[in-house]
């Protein structure tokens, strides 16, 4: 019984250690494409990733939302106007 418990706890810590080691290197060279950046979660995520040094392609529904986001972020963030509700 104790041997199984020790093996389970050991396996848990081994998997936890392995997951913590999985890190994406060279974040400054990576691009992220995010939709829905006018407001809400998409806007917050775009600003946070820009602050962390990633290059962000932010898709906004309106030009007004794109301008506001551009004003709050660095030159690493590029905005595009995109309506994901239409197939065209």
PyMOL Python script that loads the backbone (N, CA, C, O; Angstrom):
from pymol import cmd

cmd.read_pdbstr("""\
ATOM      1  N   UNK A   1       0.823  -1.199   0.000  1.00  0.00           N
ATOM      2  CA  UNK A   1       0.000   0.000   0.000  1.00  0.00           C
ATOM      3  C   UNK A   1       0.866   1.261   0.000  1.00  0.00           C
ATOM      4  O   UNK A   1       0.663   2.156  -0.820  1.00  0.00           O
ATOM      5  N   UNK A   2       1.828   1.329   0.919  1.00  0.00           N
ATOM      6  CA  UNK A   2       2.680   2.513   1.002  1.00  0.00           C
ATOM      7  C   UNK A   2       3.568   2.643  -0.228  1.00  0.00           C
ATOM      8  O   UNK A   2       3.902   3.749  -0.652  1.00  0.00           O
ATOM      9  N   UNK A   3       3.942   1.513  -0.790  1.00  0.00           N
ATOM     10  CA  UNK A   3       4.767   1.540  -1.993  1.00  0.00           C
ATOM     11  C   UNK A   3       3.999   2.160  -3.164  1.00  0.00           C
ATOM     12  O   UNK A   3       4.563   2.943  -3.928  1.00  0.00           O
ATOM     13  N   UNK A   4       2.729   1.816  -3.306  1.00  0.00           N
ATOM     14  CA  UNK A   4       1.893   2.408  -4.354  1.00  0.00           C
ATOM     15  C   UNK A   4       1.717   3.906  -4.143  1.00  0.00           C
ATOM     16  O   UNK A   4       1.769   4.684  -5.095  1.00  0.00           O
ATOM     17  N   UNK A   5       1.512   4.298  -2.910  1.00  0.00           N
ATOM     18  CA  UNK A   5       1.349   5.719  -2.600  1.00  0.00           C
ATOM     19  C   UNK A   5       2.630   6.484  -2.901  1.00  0.00           C
ATOM     20  O   UNK A   5       2.580   7.568  -3.482  1.00  0.00           O
ATOM     21  N   UNK A   6       3.773   5.934  -2.513  1.00  0.00           N
ATOM     22  CA  UNK A   6       5.058   6.583  -2.782  1.00  0.00           C
ATOM     23  C   UNK A   6       5.308   6.671  -4.287  1.00  0.00           C
ATOM     24  O   UNK A   6       5.803   7.688  -4.773  1.00  0.00           O
ATOM     25  N   UNK A   7       4.970   5.618  -5.022  1.00  0.00           N
ATOM     26  CA  UNK A   7       5.142   5.634  -6.476  1.00  0.00           C
ATOM     27  C   UNK A   7       4.232   6.678  -7.118  1.00  0.00           C
ATOM     28  O   UNK A   7       4.653   7.384  -8.034  1.00  0.00           O
ATOM     29  N   UNK A   8       3.005   6.780  -6.653  1.00  0.00           N
ATOM     30  CA  UNK A   8       2.067   7.767  -7.190  1.00  0.00           C
ATOM     31  C   UNK A   8       2.554   9.185  -6.919  1.00  0.00           C
ATOM     32  O   UNK A   8       2.530  10.029  -7.815  1.00  0.00           O
ATOM     33  N   UNK A   9       2.994   9.456  -5.701  1.00  0.00           N
ATOM     34  CA  UNK A   9       3.489  10.794  -5.353  1.00  0.00           C
ATOM     35  C   UNK A   9       4.746  11.112  -6.157  1.00  0.00           C
ATOM     36  O   UNK A   9       4.907  12.233  -6.638  1.00  0.00           O
ATOM     37  N   UNK A  10       5.634  10.135  -6.305  1.00  0.00           N
ATOM     38  CA  UNK A  10       6.841  10.341  -7.102  1.00  0.00           C
ATOM     39  C   UNK A  10       6.522  10.631  -8.554  1.00  0.00           C
ATOM     40  O   UNK A  10       7.130  11.512  -9.162  1.00  0.00           O
ATOM     41  N   UNK A  11       5.581   9.903  -9.111  1.00  0.00           N
ATOM     42  CA  UNK A  11       5.169  10.132 -10.494  1.00  0.00           C
ATOM     43  C   UNK A  11       4.529  11.507 -10.662  1.00  0.00           C
ATOM     44  O   UNK A  11       4.765  12.188 -11.661  1.00  0.00           O
ATOM     45  N   UNK A  12       3.725  11.913  -9.690  1.00  0.00           N
ATOM     46  CA  UNK A  12       3.092  13.231  -9.732  1.00  0.00           C
ATOM     47  C   UNK A  12       4.154  14.329  -9.777  1.00  0.00           C
ATOM     48  O   UNK A  12       4.063  15.237 -10.604  1.00  0.00           O
ATOM     49  N   UNK A  13       5.153  14.259  -8.904  1.00  0.00           N
ATOM     50  CA  UNK A  13       6.194  15.284  -8.878  1.00  0.00           C
ATOM     51  C   UNK A  13       7.069  15.240 -10.125  1.00  0.00           C
ATOM     52  O   UNK A  13       7.537  16.280 -10.586  1.00  0.00           O
ATOM     53  N   UNK A  14       7.291  14.065 -10.667  1.00  0.00           N
ATOM     54  CA  UNK A  14       8.061  13.947 -11.898  1.00  0.00           C
ATOM     55  C   UNK A  14       7.330  14.609 -13.065  1.00  0.00           C
ATOM     56  O   UNK A  14       7.942  15.341 -13.843  1.00  0.00           O
ATOM     57  N   UNK A  15       6.040  14.361 -13.189  1.00  0.00           N
ATOM     58  CA  UNK A  15       5.254  14.996 -14.252  1.00  0.00           C
ATOM     59  C   UNK A  15       5.155  16.499 -14.056  1.00  0.00           C
ATOM     60  O   UNK A  15       5.217  17.255 -15.026  1.00  0.00           O
ATOM     61  N   UNK A  16       5.002  16.942 -12.820  1.00  0.00           N
ATOM     62  CA  UNK A  16       4.942  18.377 -12.518  1.00  0.00           C
ATOM     63  C   UNK A  16       6.265  19.048 -12.895  1.00  0.00           C
ATOM     64  O   UNK A  16       6.267  20.124 -13.494  1.00  0.00           O
ATOM     65  N   UNK A  17       7.374  18.426 -12.553  1.00  0.00           N
ATOM     66  CA  UNK A  17       8.691  18.965 -12.882  1.00  0.00           C
ATOM     67  C   UNK A  17       8.873  19.037 -14.401  1.00  0.00           C
ATOM     68  O   UNK A  17       9.397  20.023 -14.919  1.00  0.00           O
ATOM     69  N   UNK A  18       8.441  17.996 -15.110  1.00  0.00           N
ATOM     70  CA  UNK A  18       8.576  17.964 -16.565  1.00  0.00           C
ATOM     71  C   UNK A  18       7.762  19.067 -17.229  1.00  0.00           C
ATOM     72  O   UNK A  18       8.243  19.718 -18.157  1.00  0.00           O
ATOM     73  N   UNK A  19       6.540  19.283 -16.767  1.00  0.00           N
ATOM     74  CA  UNK A  19       5.687  20.336 -17.349  1.00  0.00           C
ATOM     75  C   UNK A  19       6.248  21.721 -17.109  1.00  0.00           C
ATOM     76  O   UNK A  19       6.133  22.591 -17.972  1.00  0.00           O
ATOM     77  N   UNK A  20       6.848  21.939 -15.960  1.00  0.00           N
ATOM     78  CA  UNK A  20       7.427  23.249 -15.652  1.00  0.00           C
ATOM     79  C   UNK A  20       8.624  23.559 -16.544  1.00  0.00           C
ATOM     80  O   UNK A  20       8.935  24.727 -16.778  1.00  0.00           O
ATOM     81  N   UNK A  21       9.289  22.538 -17.038  1.00  0.00           N
ATOM     82  CA  UNK A  21      10.461  22.742 -17.879  1.00  0.00           C
ATOM     83  C   UNK A  21      10.089  23.073 -19.316  1.00  0.00           C
ATOM     84  O   UNK A  21      10.949  23.534 -20.067  1.00  0.00           O
ATOM     85  N   UNK A  22       8.859  22.861 -19.725  1.00  0.00           N
ATOM     86  CA  UNK A  22       8.435  23.119 -21.094  1.00  0.00           C
ATOM     87  C   UNK A  22       8.155  24.607 -21.257  1.00  0.00           C
ATOM     88  O   UNK A  22       7.083  25.097 -20.901  1.00  0.00           O
ATOM     89  N   UNK A  23       9.128  25.306 -21.796  1.00  0.00           N
ATOM     90  CA  UNK A  23       9.043  26.748 -21.964  1.00  0.00           C
ATOM     91  C   UNK A  23       9.325  27.069 -23.430  1.00  0.00           C
ATOM     92  O   UNK A  23      10.214  26.474 -24.037  1.00  0.00           O
ATOM     93  N   UNK A  24       8.588  27.986 -23.984  1.00  0.00           N
ATOM     94  CA  UNK A  24       8.817  28.428 -25.357  1.00  0.00           C
ATOM     95  C   UNK A  24       9.968  29.427 -25.344  1.00  0.00           C
ATOM     96  O   UNK A  24       9.924  30.427 -24.627  1.00  0.00           O
ATOM     97  N   UNK A  25      10.985  29.153 -26.131  1.00  0.00           N
ATOM     98  CA  UNK A  25      12.145  30.042 -26.158  1.00  0.00           C
ATOM     99  C   UNK A  25      11.977  31.123 -27.224  1.00  0.00           C
ATOM    100  O   UNK A  25      11.172  30.982 -28.145  1.00  0.00           O
ATOM    101  N   UNK A  26      12.732  32.184 -27.090  1.00  0.00           N
ATOM    102  CA  UNK A  26      12.773  33.299 -28.041  1.00  0.00           C
ATOM    103  C   UNK A  26      11.386  33.891 -28.294  1.00  0.00           C
ATOM    104  O   UNK A  26      10.945  33.969 -29.441  1.00  0.00           O
ATOM    105  N   UNK A  27      10.710  34.301 -27.244  1.00  0.00           N
ATOM    106  CA  UNK A  27       9.358  34.848 -27.387  1.00  0.00           C
ATOM    107  C   UNK A  27       9.327  36.111 -28.242  1.00  0.00           C
ATOM    108  O   UNK A  27       8.307  36.410 -28.862  1.00  0.00           O
ATOM    109  N   UNK A  28      10.421  36.851 -28.283  1.00  0.00           N
ATOM    110  CA  UNK A  28      10.445  38.083 -29.065  1.00  0.00           C
ATOM    111  C   UNK A  28      10.351  37.810 -30.563  1.00  0.00           C
ATOM    112  O   UNK A  28      10.005  38.704 -31.334  1.00  0.00           O
ATOM    113  N   UNK A  29      10.655  36.589 -30.979  1.00  0.00           N
ATOM    114  CA  UNK A  29      10.602  36.232 -32.398  1.00  0.00           C
ATOM    115  C   UNK A  29       9.288  35.575 -32.798  1.00  0.00           C
ATOM    116  O   UNK A  29       9.099  35.256 -33.972  1.00  0.00           O
ATOM    117  N   UNK A  30       8.381  35.364 -31.858  1.00  0.00           N
ATOM    118  CA  UNK A  30       7.125  34.661 -32.119  1.00  0.00           C
ATOM    119  C   UNK A  30       6.005  35.658 -32.428  1.00  0.00           C
ATOM    120  O   UNK A  30       6.005  36.788 -31.939  1.00  0.00           O
ATOM    121  N   UNK A  31       5.054  35.212 -33.250  1.00  0.00           N
ATOM    122  CA  UNK A  31       3.874  36.005 -33.576  1.00  0.00           C
ATOM    123  C   UNK A  31       2.633  35.310 -33.039  1.00  0.00           C
ATOM    124  O   UNK A  31       2.541  34.083 -33.055  1.00  0.00           O
ATOM    125  N   UNK A  32       1.676  36.105 -32.563  1.00  0.00           N
ATOM    126  CA  UNK A  32       0.410  35.586 -32.059  1.00  0.00           C
ATOM    127  C   UNK A  32      -0.708  36.340 -32.773  1.00  0.00           C
ATOM    128  O   UNK A  32      -0.685  37.569 -32.839  1.00  0.00           O
ATOM    129  N   UNK A  33      -1.691  35.603 -33.311  1.00  0.00           N
ATOM    130  CA  UNK A  33      -2.847  36.213 -33.968  1.00  0.00           C
ATOM    131  C   UNK A  33      -4.053  36.058 -33.050  1.00  0.00           C
ATOM    132  O   UNK A  33      -4.431  34.942 -32.695  1.00  0.00           O
ATOM    133  N   UNK A  34      -4.656  37.183 -32.664  1.00  0.00           N
ATOM    134  CA  UNK A  34      -5.780  37.181 -31.725  1.00  0.00           C
ATOM    135  C   UNK A  34      -6.957  37.894 -32.372  1.00  0.00           C
ATOM    136  O   UNK A  34      -6.800  38.987 -32.916  1.00  0.00           O
ATOM    137  N   UNK A  35      -8.138  37.280 -32.317  1.00  0.00           N
ATOM    138  CA  UNK A  35      -9.351  37.921 -32.819  1.00  0.00           C
ATOM    139  C   UNK A  35     -10.146  38.486 -31.653  1.00  0.00           C
ATOM    140  O   UNK A  35      -9.967  38.068 -30.509  1.00  0.00           O
ATOM    141  N   UNK A  36     -11.018  39.431 -31.944  1.00  0.00           N
ATOM    142  CA  UNK A  36     -11.879  40.013 -30.912  1.00  0.00           C
ATOM    143  C   UNK A  36     -11.143  40.959 -29.996  1.00  0.00           C
ATOM    144  O   UNK A  36     -11.376  40.956 -28.788  1.00  0.00           O
ATOM    145  N   UNK A  37     -10.256  41.771 -30.546  1.00  0.00           N
ATOM    146  CA  UNK A  37      -9.411  42.638 -29.729  1.00  0.00           C
ATOM    147  C   UNK A  37     -10.002  44.021 -29.486  1.00  0.00           C
ATOM    148  O   UNK A  37      -9.334  44.875 -28.904  1.00  0.00           O
ATOM    149  N   UNK A  38     -11.236  44.264 -29.917  1.00  0.00           N
ATOM    150  CA  UNK A  38     -11.869  45.555 -29.647  1.00  0.00           C
ATOM    151  C   UNK A  38     -12.049  45.782 -28.155  1.00  0.00           C
ATOM    152  O   UNK A  38     -11.805  46.878 -27.651  1.00  0.00           O
ATOM    153  N   UNK A  39     -12.469  44.757 -27.463  1.00  0.00           N
ATOM    154  CA  UNK A  39     -12.723  44.878 -26.018  1.00  0.00           C
ATOM    155  C   UNK A  39     -12.652  43.493 -25.400  1.00  0.00           C
ATOM    156  O   UNK A  39     -12.495  42.491 -26.098  1.00  0.00           O
ATOM    157  N   UNK A  40     -12.766  43.453 -24.109  1.00  0.00           N
ATOM    158  CA  UNK A  40     -12.863  42.178 -23.409  1.00  0.00           C
ATOM    159  C   UNK A  40     -11.572  41.396 -23.346  1.00  0.00           C
ATOM    160  O   UNK A  40     -10.480  41.960 -23.270  1.00  0.00           O
ATOM    161  N   UNK A  41     -11.721  40.075 -23.378  1.00  0.00           N
ATOM    162  CA  UNK A  41     -10.590  39.173 -23.193  1.00  0.00           C
ATOM    163  C   UNK A  41      -9.538  39.328 -24.286  1.00  0.00           C
ATOM    164  O   UNK A  41      -8.342  39.317 -23.994  1.00  0.00           O
ATOM    165  N   UNK A  42      -9.965  39.473 -25.537  1.00  0.00           N
ATOM    166  CA  UNK A  42      -9.013  39.619 -26.635  1.00  0.00           C
ATOM    167  C   UNK A  42      -8.159  40.861 -26.487  1.00  0.00           C
ATOM    168  O   UNK A  42      -6.955  40.825 -26.740  1.00  0.00           O
ATOM    169  N   UNK A  43      -8.774  41.959 -26.078  1.00  0.00           N
ATOM    170  CA  UNK A  43      -8.050  43.209 -25.865  1.00  0.00           C
ATOM    171  C   UNK A  43      -7.035  43.061 -24.742  1.00  0.00           C
ATOM    172  O   UNK A  43      -5.880  43.463 -24.880  1.00  0.00           O
ATOM    173  N   UNK A  44      -7.470  42.483 -23.635  1.00  0.00           N
ATOM    174  CA  UNK A  44      -6.583  42.292 -22.488  1.00  0.00           C
ATOM    175  C   UNK A  44      -5.415  41.374 -22.842  1.00  0.00           C
ATOM    176  O   UNK A  44      -4.271  41.658 -22.486  1.00  0.00           O
ATOM    177  N   UNK A  45      -5.696  40.283 -23.537  1.00  0.00           N
ATOM    178  CA  UNK A  45      -4.647  39.343 -23.921  1.00  0.00           C
ATOM    179  C   UNK A  45      -3.647  39.993 -24.871  1.00  0.00           C
ATOM    180  O   UNK A  45      -2.441  39.794 -24.727  1.00  0.00           O
ATOM    181  N   UNK A  46      -4.129  40.761 -25.833  1.00  0.00           N
ATOM    182  CA  UNK A  46      -3.238  41.431 -26.781  1.00  0.00           C
ATOM    183  C   UNK A  46      -2.310  42.401 -26.056  1.00  0.00           C
ATOM    184  O   UNK A  46      -1.114  42.447 -26.344  1.00  0.00           O
ATOM    185  N   UNK A  47      -2.852  43.175 -25.120  1.00  0.00           N
ATOM    186  CA  UNK A  47      -2.016  44.125 -24.373  1.00  0.00           C
ATOM    187  C   UNK A  47      -0.999  43.410 -23.484  1.00  0.00           C
ATOM    188  O   UNK A  47       0.147  43.849 -23.386  1.00  0.00           O
ATOM    189  N   UNK A  48      -1.405  42.315 -22.836  1.00  0.00           N
ATOM    190  CA  UNK A  48      -0.487  41.586 -21.956  1.00  0.00           C
ATOM    191  C   UNK A  48       0.637  40.915 -22.741  1.00  0.00           C
ATOM    192  O   UNK A  48       1.793  40.950 -22.321  1.00  0.00           O
ATOM    193  N   UNK A  49       0.306  40.307 -23.871  1.00  0.00           N
ATOM    194  CA  UNK A  49       1.347  39.661 -24.666  1.00  0.00           C
ATOM    195  C   UNK A  49       2.295  40.686 -25.271  1.00  0.00           C
ATOM    196  O   UNK A  49       3.491  40.422 -25.394  1.00  0.00           O
ATOM    197  N   UNK A  50       1.781  41.847 -25.649  1.00  0.00           N
ATOM    198  CA  UNK A  50       2.635  42.922 -26.141  1.00  0.00           C
ATOM    199  C   UNK A  50       3.581  43.383 -25.038  1.00  0.00           C
ATOM    200  O   UNK A  50       4.762  43.620 -25.293  1.00  0.00           O
ATOM    201  N   UNK A  51       3.078  43.510 -23.827  1.00  0.00           N
ATOM    202  CA  UNK A  51       3.919  43.930 -22.703  1.00  0.00           C
ATOM    203  C   UNK A  51       4.999  42.897 -22.394  1.00  0.00           C
ATOM    204  O   UNK A  51       6.061  43.249 -21.880  1.00  0.00           O
ATOM    205  N   UNK A  52       4.742  41.637 -22.698  1.00  0.00           N
ATOM    206  CA  UNK A  52       5.732  40.575 -22.453  1.00  0.00           C
ATOM    207  C   UNK A  52       6.734  40.432 -23.592  1.00  0.00           C
ATOM    208  O   UNK A  52       7.652  39.616 -23.510  1.00  0.00           O
ATOM    209  N   UNK A  53       6.570  41.206 -24.639  1.00  0.00           N
ATOM    210  CA  UNK A  53       7.554  41.220 -25.710  1.00  0.00           C
ATOM    211  C   UNK A  53       7.210  40.420 -26.943  1.00  0.00           C
ATOM    212  O   UNK A  53       8.022  40.352 -27.865  1.00  0.00           O
ATOM    213  N   UNK A  54       6.038  39.809 -26.998  1.00  0.00           N
ATOM    214  CA  UNK A  54       5.655  39.055 -28.186  1.00  0.00           C
ATOM    215  C   UNK A  54       5.155  40.004 -29.262  1.00  0.00           C
ATOM    216  O   UNK A  54       4.685  41.103 -28.966  1.00  0.00           O
ATOM    217  N   UNK A  55       5.258  39.577 -30.497  1.00  0.00           N
ATOM    218  CA  UNK A  55       4.686  40.336 -31.601  1.00  0.00           C
ATOM    219  C   UNK A  55       3.249  39.868 -31.770  1.00  0.00           C
ATOM    220  O   UNK A  55       2.990  38.671 -31.897  1.00  0.00           O
ATOM    221  N   UNK A  56       2.318  40.812 -31.773  1.00  0.00           N
ATOM    222  CA  UNK A  56       0.897  40.482 -31.767  1.00  0.00           C
ATOM    223  C   UNK A  56       0.232  41.022 -33.023  1.00  0.00           C
ATOM    224  O   UNK A  56       0.416  42.185 -33.383  1.00  0.00           O
ATOM    225  N   UNK A  57      -0.545  40.171 -33.690  1.00  0.00           N
ATOM    226  CA  UNK A  57      -1.421  40.579 -34.782  1.00  0.00           C
ATOM    227  C   UNK A  57      -2.828  40.566 -34.211  1.00  0.00           C
ATOM    228  O   UNK A  57      -3.402  39.500 -33.988  1.00  0.00           O
ATOM    229  N   UNK A  58      -3.383  41.740 -33.977  1.00  0.00           N
ATOM    230  CA  UNK A  58      -4.671  41.872 -33.300  1.00  0.00           C
ATOM    231  C   UNK A  58      -5.762  42.196 -34.311  1.00  0.00           C
ATOM    232  O   UNK A  58      -5.687  43.204 -35.015  1.00  0.00           O
ATOM    233  N   UNK A  59      -6.770  41.342 -34.379  1.00  0.00           N
ATOM    234  CA  UNK A  59      -7.896  41.547 -35.288  1.00  0.00           C
ATOM    235  C   UNK A  59      -9.038  42.212 -34.532  1.00  0.00           C
ATOM    236  O   UNK A  59      -9.515  41.695 -33.522  1.00  0.00           O
ATOM    237  N   UNK A  60      -9.468  43.364 -35.034  1.00  0.00           N
ATOM    238  CA  UNK A  60     -10.552  44.123 -34.412  1.00  0.00           C
ATOM    239  C   UNK A  60     -11.733  44.207 -35.375  1.00  0.00           C
ATOM    240  O   UNK A  60     -11.559  44.184 -36.593  1.00  0.00           O
ATOM    241  N   UNK A  61     -12.920  44.302 -34.820  1.00  0.00           N
ATOM    242  CA  UNK A  61     -14.128  44.390 -35.637  1.00  0.00           C
ATOM    243  C   UNK A  61     -14.269  45.780 -36.249  1.00  0.00           C
ATOM    244  O   UNK A  61     -14.698  45.913 -37.395  1.00  0.00           O
ATOM    245  N   UNK A  62     -13.908  46.816 -35.490  1.00  0.00           N
ATOM    246  CA  UNK A  62     -14.065  48.192 -35.962  1.00  0.00           C
ATOM    247  C   UNK A  62     -12.719  48.902 -36.015  1.00  0.00           C
ATOM    248  O   UNK A  62     -11.777  48.533 -35.314  1.00  0.00           O
ATOM    249  N   UNK A  63     -12.650  49.916 -36.850  1.00  0.00           N
ATOM    250  CA  UNK A  63     -11.440  50.727 -36.948  1.00  0.00           C
ATOM    251  C   UNK A  63     -11.222  51.532 -35.666  1.00  0.00           C
ATOM    252  O   UNK A  63     -10.081  51.783 -35.277  1.00  0.00           O
ATOM    253  N   UNK A  64     -12.307  51.936 -35.015  1.00  0.00           N
ATOM    254  CA  UNK A  64     -12.196  52.677 -33.755  1.00  0.00           C
ATOM    255  C   UNK A  64     -11.516  51.820 -32.684  1.00  0.00           C
ATOM    256  O   UNK A  64     -10.646  52.305 -31.961  1.00  0.00           O
ATOM    257  N   UNK A  65     -11.911  50.557 -32.585  1.00  0.00           N
ATOM    258  CA  UNK A  65     -11.288  49.650 -31.623  1.00  0.00           C
ATOM    259  C   UNK A  65      -9.821  49.424 -31.938  1.00  0.00           C
ATOM    260  O   UNK A  65      -8.995  49.328 -31.030  1.00  0.00           O
ATOM    261  N   UNK A  66      -9.494  49.339 -33.224  1.00  0.00           N
ATOM    262  CA  UNK A  66      -8.099  49.149 -33.630  1.00  0.00           C
ATOM    263  C   UNK A  66      -7.254  50.360 -33.256  1.00  0.00           C
ATOM    264  O   UNK A  66      -6.126  50.209 -32.788  1.00  0.00           O
ATOM    265  N   UNK A  67      -7.791  51.556 -33.460  1.00  0.00           N
ATOM    266  CA  UNK A  67      -7.056  52.775 -33.109  1.00  0.00           C
ATOM    267  C   UNK A  67      -6.827  52.879 -31.610  1.00  0.00           C
ATOM    268  O   UNK A  67      -5.742  53.263 -31.173  1.00  0.00           O
ATOM    269  N   UNK A  68      -7.839  52.541 -30.818  1.00  0.00           N
ATOM    270  CA  UNK A  68      -7.682  52.584 -29.362  1.00  0.00           C
ATOM    271  C   UNK A  68      -6.615  51.601 -28.899  1.00  0.00           C
ATOM    272  O   UNK A  68      -5.796  51.929 -28.040  1.00  0.00           O
ATOM    273  N   UNK A  69      -6.622  50.410 -29.458  1.00  0.00           N
ATOM    274  CA  UNK A  69      -5.631  49.403 -29.074  1.00  0.00           C
ATOM    275  C   UNK A  69      -4.233  49.828 -29.505  1.00  0.00           C
ATOM    276  O   UNK A  69      -3.270  49.646 -28.760  1.00  0.00           O
ATOM    277  N   UNK A  70      -4.118  50.390 -30.697  1.00  0.00           N
ATOM    278  CA  UNK A  70      -2.826  50.872 -31.177  1.00  0.00           C
ATOM    279  C   UNK A  70      -2.263  51.953 -30.269  1.00  0.00           C
ATOM    280  O   UNK A  70      -1.052  52.027 -30.060  1.00  0.00           O
ATOM    281  N   UNK A  71      -3.143  52.794 -29.728  1.00  0.00           N
ATOM    282  CA  UNK A  71      -2.703  53.863 -28.838  1.00  0.00           C
ATOM    283  C   UNK A  71      -2.234  53.376 -27.481  1.00  0.00           C
ATOM    284  O   UNK A  71      -1.491  54.082 -26.799  1.00  0.00           O
ATOM    285  N   UNK A  72      -2.652  52.182 -27.071  1.00  0.00           N
ATOM    286  CA  UNK A  72      -2.301  51.649 -25.754  1.00  0.00           C
ATOM    287  C   UNK A  72      -1.107  50.706 -25.782  1.00  0.00           C
ATOM    288  O   UNK A  72      -0.667  50.243 -24.729  1.00  0.00           O
ATOM    289  N   UNK A  73      -0.574  50.411 -26.963  1.00  0.00           N
ATOM    290  CA  UNK A  73       0.456  49.380 -27.064  1.00  0.00           C
ATOM    291  C   UNK A  73       1.682  49.895 -27.802  1.00  0.00           C
ATOM    292  O   UNK A  73       1.717  51.034 -28.267  1.00  0.00           O
ATOM    293  N   UNK A  74       2.687  49.028 -27.900  1.00  0.00           N
ATOM    294  CA  UNK A  74       3.938  49.393 -28.562  1.00  0.00           C
ATOM    295  C   UNK A  74       3.865  49.101 -30.062  1.00  0.00           C
ATOM    296  O   UNK A  74       2.824  48.702 -30.586  1.00  0.00           O
ATOM    297  N   UNK A  75       4.990  49.308 -30.733  1.00  0.00           N
ATOM    298  CA  UNK A  75       5.062  49.066 -32.175  1.00  0.00           C
ATOM    299  C   UNK A  75       5.080  47.582 -32.524  1.00  0.00           C
ATOM    300  O   UNK A  75       4.947  47.227 -33.695  1.00  0.00           O
ATOM    301  N   UNK A  76       5.241  46.714 -31.537  1.00  0.00           N
ATOM    302  CA  UNK A  76       5.228  45.269 -31.792  1.00  0.00           C
ATOM    303  C   UNK A  76       3.829  44.771 -32.123  1.00  0.00           C
ATOM    304  O   UNK A  76       3.680  43.687 -32.686  1.00  0.00           O
ATOM    305  N   UNK A  77       2.809  45.540 -31.785  1.00  0.00           N
ATOM    306  CA  UNK A  77       1.427  45.127 -32.031  1.00  0.00           C
ATOM    307  C   UNK A  77       0.925  45.745 -33.328  1.00  0.00           C
ATOM    308  O   UNK A  77       0.987  46.961 -33.509  1.00  0.00           O
ATOM    309  N   UNK A  78       0.432  44.907 -34.221  1.00  0.00           N
ATOM    310  CA  UNK A  78      -0.167  45.348 -35.483  1.00  0.00           C
ATOM    311  C   UNK A  78      -1.654  45.029 -35.432  1.00  0.00           C
ATOM    312  O   UNK A  78      -2.046  43.963 -34.959  1.00  0.00           O
ATOM    313  N   UNK A  79      -2.474  45.941 -35.911  1.00  0.00           N
ATOM    314  CA  UNK A  79      -3.921  45.712 -35.905  1.00  0.00           C
ATOM    315  C   UNK A  79      -4.429  45.532 -37.335  1.00  0.00           C
ATOM    316  O   UNK A  79      -3.904  46.119 -38.282  1.00  0.00           O
ATOM    317  N   UNK A  80      -5.456  44.711 -37.459  1.00  0.00           N
ATOM    318  CA  UNK A  80      -6.162  44.529 -38.726  1.00  0.00           C
ATOM    319  C   UNK A  80      -7.653  44.560 -38.423  1.00  0.00           C
ATOM    320  O   UNK A  80      -8.084  44.141 -37.349  1.00  0.00           O
ATOM    321  N   UNK A  81      -8.433  45.053 -39.369  1.00  0.00           N
ATOM    322  CA  UNK A  81      -9.882  45.045 -39.224  1.00  0.00           C
ATOM    323  C   UNK A  81     -10.403  43.751 -39.836  1.00  0.00           C
ATOM    324  O   UNK A  81     -10.161  43.461 -41.007  1.00  0.00           O
ATOM    325  N   UNK A  82     -11.126  42.973 -39.020  1.00  0.00           N
ATOM    326  CA  UNK A  82     -11.586  41.663 -39.456  1.00  0.00           C
ATOM    327  C   UNK A  82     -12.931  41.369 -38.815  1.00  0.00           C
ATOM    328  O   UNK A  82     -13.084  41.466 -37.597  1.00  0.00           O
ATOM    329  N   UNK A  83     -13.902  41.008 -39.641  1.00  0.00           N
ATOM    330  CA  UNK A  83     -15.223  40.617 -39.152  1.00  0.00           C
ATOM    331  C   UNK A  83     -15.318  39.100 -39.246  1.00  0.00           C
ATOM    332  O   UNK A  83     -15.533  38.557 -40.330  1.00  0.00           O
ATOM    333  N   UNK A  84     -15.159  38.418 -38.123  1.00  0.00           N
ATOM    334  CA  UNK A  84     -15.167  36.950 -38.126  1.00  0.00           C
ATOM    335  C   UNK A  84     -16.577  36.378 -38.176  1.00  0.00           C
ATOM    336  O   UNK A  84     -16.745  35.159 -38.233  1.00  0.00           O
ATOM    337  N   UNK A  85     -17.595  37.239 -38.157  1.00  0.00           N
ATOM    338  CA  UNK A  85     -18.971  36.749 -38.214  1.00  0.00           C
ATOM    339  C   UNK A  85     -19.424  36.502 -39.650  1.00  0.00           C
ATOM    340  O   UNK A  85     -20.476  35.900 -39.865  1.00  0.00           O
ATOM    341  N   UNK A  86     -18.644  36.961 -40.644  1.00  0.00           N
ATOM    342  CA  UNK A  86     -18.999  36.788 -42.049  1.00  0.00           C
ATOM    343  C   UNK A  86     -17.983  35.889 -42.735  1.00  0.00           C
ATOM    344  O   UNK A  86     -16.798  35.914 -42.404  1.00  0.00           O
ATOM    345  N   UNK A  87     -18.444  35.107 -43.678  1.00  0.00           N
ATOM    346  CA  UNK A  87     -17.579  34.180 -44.410  1.00  0.00           C
ATOM    347  C   UNK A  87     -16.750  34.877 -45.493  1.00  0.00           C
ATOM    348  O   UNK A  87     -15.779  34.291 -45.971  1.00  0.00           O
ATOM    349  N   UNK A  88     -17.085  36.077 -45.888  1.00  0.00           N
ATOM    350  CA  UNK A  88     -16.426  36.786 -46.995  1.00  0.00           C
ATOM    351  C   UNK A  88     -15.057  37.260 -46.623  1.00  0.00           C
ATOM    352  O   UNK A  88     -14.372  37.872 -47.442  1.00  0.00           O
TER     353      UNK A  88
END
""", "prot")
cmd.dss("prot")
cmd.show_as("cartoon", "prot")
cmd.util.cbc("prot")
cmd.orient("prot")
